């Protein structure tokens, strides 16, 4: 009988150790998931800030490309503004490859 009892104690100890290992693995996995979620949140905030900066720069480029912004700069540099008829539009098609 003593042998049977000792066997039972070993099984209880084994299952307790197994449960503790599984619980530790679950806790470690959850901690890793929380850390990853925090990094992802930070990256999303950084991306939002970068997209806002990109939009601001694109707006500034559009404003700087208008005639209102360019004509005073052209006059200050002593350049002449060409007439609209001086513009040449080049059309490049699929068949215009050099031979």
VOVO-890749 format. One record per atom (N, C-alpha, C): y negated, z negated, x negated. Coordinates in nm, 3 decimals, padded with zeros to 5 digits. Each point is the difference from the previous one (the first is absolute). Last residue first. Layout:
// residues N
SITE       Y       Z       X
SITE       Y       Z       X
...
// end
This chain:
// residues 99
SITE       Y       Z       X
SITE -05.337  08.242 -01.513
SITE  00.122  00.075 -00.035
SITE  00.007  00.031 -00.144
SITE -00.231 -00.396  00.363
SITE -00.020  00.097 -00.107
SITE  00.132  00.065 -00.038
SITE -00.106 -00.176  00.505
SITE  00.046 -00.053 -00.128
SITE -00.018  00.107 -00.108
SITE -00.100 -00.004  00.498
SITE -00.101  00.019 -00.104
SITE  00.042 -00.055 -00.136
SITE  00.219 -00.015  00.454
SITE  00.023  00.125 -00.071
SITE -00.097  00.020 -00.116
SITE -00.021 -00.378  00.300
SITE  00.132 -00.003 -00.064
SITE  00.023  00.125 -00.086
SITE -00.508 -00.148  00.068
SITE  00.115  00.012  00.090
SITE  00.130 -00.004 -00.078
SITE -00.551 -00.137 -00.034
SITE  00.120  00.019 -00.079
SITE  00.118 -00.001  00.096
SITE -00.564  00.074  00.004
SITE  00.119 -00.027  00.080
SITE  00.121  00.032 -00.086
SITE -00.553 -00.126 -00.067
SITE  00.118  00.063 -00.056
SITE  00.121 -00.041  00.084
SITE -00.560  00.032  00.063
SITE  00.122 -00.069  00.041
SITE  00.119  00.079 -00.054
SITE -00.547 -00.066 -00.131
SITE  00.112  00.093  00.009
SITE  00.125 -00.080  00.033
SITE -00.580 -00.051  00.028
SITE  00.133 -00.060 -00.007
SITE  00.107  00.107  00.018
SITE -00.478  00.068  00.038
SITE  00.048  00.005 -00.138
SITE  00.139 -00.059 -00.014
SITE -00.269  00.006  00.405
SITE  00.063  00.130 -00.025
SITE  00.055  00.010 -00.141
SITE -00.254 -00.380  00.156
SITE  00.135  00.002  00.057
SITE  00.073  00.130 -00.029
SITE -00.373 -00.159 -00.351
SITE  00.005  00.029  00.145
SITE  00.145  00.006  00.048
SITE -00.146 -00.317 -00.419
SITE  00.032  00.140  00.034
SITE -00.002  00.021  00.151
SITE -00.287 -00.347 -00.314
SITE  00.103 -00.004  00.103
SITE  00.031  00.144  00.040
SITE -00.184 -00.183 -00.483
SITE -00.038  00.074  00.120
SITE  00.117 -00.003  00.096
SITE -00.171 -00.365 -00.404
SITE  00.090  00.109  00.036
SITE -00.048  00.066  00.127
SITE -00.173 -00.399 -00.246
SITE -00.064  00.129 -00.022
SITE  00.091  00.118  00.028
SITE  00.064 -00.493  00.057
SITE  00.054  00.060 -00.122
SITE -00.060  00.136 -00.031
SITE -00.123 -00.236  00.396
SITE -00.037 -00.085 -00.113
SITE  00.050  00.057 -00.132
SITE  00.123  00.213  00.408
SITE -00.143  00.019 -00.029
SITE -00.043 -00.082 -00.121
SITE  00.441 -00.056  00.154
SITE -00.016  00.136 -00.051
SITE -00.145  00.023 -00.039
SITE  00.100 -00.401  00.213
SITE  00.053 -00.001 -00.136
SITE -00.015  00.137 -00.065
SITE -00.120 -00.051  00.458
SITE -00.095 -00.069 -00.090
SITE  00.048 -00.003 -00.146
SITE  00.297  00.197  00.321
SITE -00.124  00.078 -00.018
SITE -00.101 -00.075 -00.087
SITE  00.428 -00.202  00.138
SITE  00.005  00.093 -00.113
SITE -00.133  00.071 -00.025
SITE  00.079 -00.313  00.365
SITE  00.012 -00.070 -00.127
SITE -00.010  00.095 -00.118
SITE -00.017  00.168  00.443
SITE -00.107 -00.100 -00.010
SITE  00.004 -00.072 -00.134
SITE  00.346  00.302  00.126
SITE -00.120  00.067 -00.051
SITE -00.115 -00.099 -00.016
SITE  00.500 -00.189 -00.042
SITE -00.084  00.063  00.101
SITE -00.122  00.064 -00.065
SITE  00.349 -00.270 -00.219
SITE  00.021  00.145  00.003
SITE -00.088  00.070  00.102
SITE  00.021 -00.482 -00.063
SITE -00.058  00.060 -00.120
SITE  00.014  00.152 -00.002
SITE  00.196 -00.249  00.354
SITE -00.146 -00.015  00.007
SITE -00.065  00.069 -00.120
SITE  00.469 -00.014  00.010
SITE -00.050  00.087  00.108
SITE -00.152 -00.007  00.007
SITE  00.210 -00.290 -00.301
SITE  00.012  00.139 -00.047
SITE -00.055  00.095  00.106
SITE  00.030 -00.455  00.112
SITE -00.108  00.022 -00.096
SITE  00.002  00.143 -00.054
SITE  00.348 -00.133  00.283
SITE -00.125  00.008  00.075
SITE -00.116  00.029 -00.094
SITE  00.417 -00.079 -00.192
SITE  00.000  00.130  00.066
SITE -00.129  00.019  00.081
SITE  00.069 -00.420 -00.199
SITE -00.028  00.102 -00.101
SITE -00.003  00.140  00.060
SITE  00.121 -00.358  00.282
SITE -00.141 -00.012 -00.040
SITE -00.037  00.104 -00.103
SITE  00.451 -00.029  00.130
SITE -00.081  00.052  00.110
SITE -00.149 -00.005 -00.034
SITE  00.298 -00.199 -00.304
SITE  00.015  00.146 -00.001
SITE -00.085  00.063  00.110
SITE  00.026 -00.468 -00.014
SITE -00.080  00.051 -00.112
SITE  00.007  00.151 -00.008
SITE  00.271 -00.208  00.317
SITE -00.140 -00.016  00.039
SITE -00.092  00.052 -00.111
SITE  00.459 -00.013 -00.087
SITE -00.029  00.105  00.097
SITE -00.145 -00.007  00.047
SITE  00.154 -00.339 -00.287
SITE -00.010  00.128 -00.071
SITE -00.031  00.115  00.094
SITE  00.078 -00.428  00.184
SITE -00.126  00.000 -00.075
SITE -00.018  00.132 -00.074
SITE  00.404 -00.063  00.227
SITE -00.111  00.011  00.095
SITE -00.134  00.004 -00.071
SITE  00.383 -00.079 -00.259
SITE -00.003  00.138  00.047
SITE -00.115  00.021  00.099
SITE  00.083 -00.436 -00.149
SITE -00.054  00.081 -00.109
SITE -00.012  00.146  00.043
SITE  00.212 -00.293  00.296
SITE -00.143 -00.032 -00.007
SITE -00.068  00.084 -00.108
SITE  00.464  00.034  00.034
SITE -00.063  00.063  00.117
SITE -00.150 -00.027  00.000
SITE  00.261 -00.211 -00.329
SITE -00.011  00.144 -00.026
SITE -00.066  00.073  00.116
SITE  00.092 -00.460  00.052
SITE -00.104  00.022 -00.101
SITE -00.021  00.147 -00.030
SITE  00.356 -00.118  00.283
SITE -00.127 -00.028  00.067
SITE -00.117  00.023 -00.096
SITE  00.431  00.029 -00.178
SITE -00.027  00.115  00.086
SITE -00.132 -00.018  00.073
SITE  00.160 -00.359 -00.258
SITE -00.045  00.110 -00.087
SITE -00.035  00.122  00.083
SITE  00.183 -00.359  00.234
SITE -00.133 -00.036 -00.052
SITE -00.055  00.109 -00.090
SITE  00.441  00.043  00.157
SITE -00.094  00.019  00.110
SITE -00.143 -00.033 -00.044
SITE  00.348 -00.087 -00.302
SITE -00.019  00.144  00.016
SITE -00.099  00.030  00.111
SITE  00.127 -00.447 -00.061
SITE -00.079  00.046 -00.115
SITE -00.030  00.149  00.010
SITE  00.286 -00.184  00.322
SITE -00.138 -00.048  00.020
SITE -00.090  00.043 -00.115
SITE  00.460  00.096 -00.035
SITE -00.060  00.080  00.107
SITE -00.144 -00.042  00.025
SITE  00.253 -00.253 -00.304
SITE -00.028  00.133 -00.057
SITE -00.068  00.088  00.105
SITE  00.151 -00.415  00.145
SITE -00.113 -00.018 -00.090
SITE -00.040  00.133 -00.062
SITE  00.385 -00.007  00.265
SITE -00.119 -00.015  00.082
SITE -00.125 -00.018 -00.085
SITE  00.419  00.013 -00.217
SITE -00.032  00.132  00.058
SITE -00.126 -00.007  00.084
SITE  00.169 -00.401 -00.175
SITE -00.054  00.083 -00.108
SITE -00.040  00.138  00.053
SITE  00.216 -00.291  00.299
SITE -00.135 -00.050 -00.031
SITE -00.064  00.085 -00.110
SITE  00.446  00.091  00.108
SITE -00.087  00.037  00.112
SITE -00.144 -00.043 -00.028
SITE  00.331 -00.132 -00.307
SITE -00.021  00.145 -00.007
SITE -00.094  00.046  00.110
SITE  00.134 -00.450  00.001
SITE -00.090  00.024 -00.112
SITE -00.030  00.150 -00.013
SITE  00.318 -00.130  00.319
SITE -00.133 -00.043  00.042
SITE -00.102  00.024 -00.111
SITE  00.451  00.084 -00.097
SITE -00.051  00.099  00.095
SITE -00.140 -00.037  00.045
SITE  00.216 -00.308 -00.277
SITE -00.027  00.125 -00.074
SITE -00.057  00.107  00.093
SITE  00.144 -00.406  00.194
SITE -00.120 -00.021 -00.079
SITE -00.038  00.125 -00.080
SITE  00.404  00.005  00.246
SITE -00.115 -00.002  00.090
SITE -00.131 -00.017 -00.078
SITE  00.401 -00.035 -00.242
SITE -00.020  00.138  00.045
SITE -00.122  00.009  00.091
SITE  00.138 -00.427 -00.135
SITE -00.060  00.073 -00.113
SITE -00.029  00.145  00.039
SITE  00.227 -00.255  00.316
SITE -00.135 -00.053 -00.017
SITE -00.072  00.073 -00.114
SITE  00.452  00.093  00.070
SITE -00.081  00.060  00.106
SITE -00.145 -00.050 -00.006
SITE  00.310 -00.186 -00.311
SITE -00.013  00.144 -00.022
SITE -00.093  00.063  00.105
SITE  00.116 -00.452  00.051
SITE -00.093  00.017 -00.113
SITE -00.024  00.148 -00.027
SITE  00.320 -00.103  00.322
SITE -00.132 -00.039  00.050
SITE -00.105  00.019 -00.110
SITE  00.447  00.067 -00.121
SITE -00.047  00.107  00.089
SITE -00.139 -00.031  00.056
SITE  00.211 -00.328 -00.260
SITE -00.039  00.114 -00.084
SITE -00.053  00.116  00.086
SITE  00.177 -00.376  00.218
SITE -00.128 -00.033 -00.062
SITE -00.050  00.116 -00.086
SITE  00.428  00.033  00.190
SITE -00.104  00.010  00.102
SITE -00.138 -00.029 -00.056
SITE  00.377 -00.066 -00.275
SITE -00.021  00.142  00.025
SITE -00.112  00.020  00.101
SITE  00.142 -00.434 -00.081
SITE -00.076  00.051 -00.115
SITE -00.028  00.149  00.019
SITE  00.278 -00.206  00.315
SITE -00.136 -00.048  00.014
SITE -00.090  00.055 -00.112
SITE  00.463  00.081 -00.019
SITE -00.060  00.076  00.110
SITE -00.146 -00.037  00.017
SITE  00.255 -00.249 -00.307
SITE -00.023  00.135 -00.047
SITE -00.067  00.086  00.106
SITE  00.137 -00.432  00.102
SITE -00.117 -00.005 -00.086
SITE -00.035  00.139 -00.053
SITE  00.395 -00.067  00.253
SITE -00.120  00.000  00.080
SITE -00.126  00.000 -00.084
// end
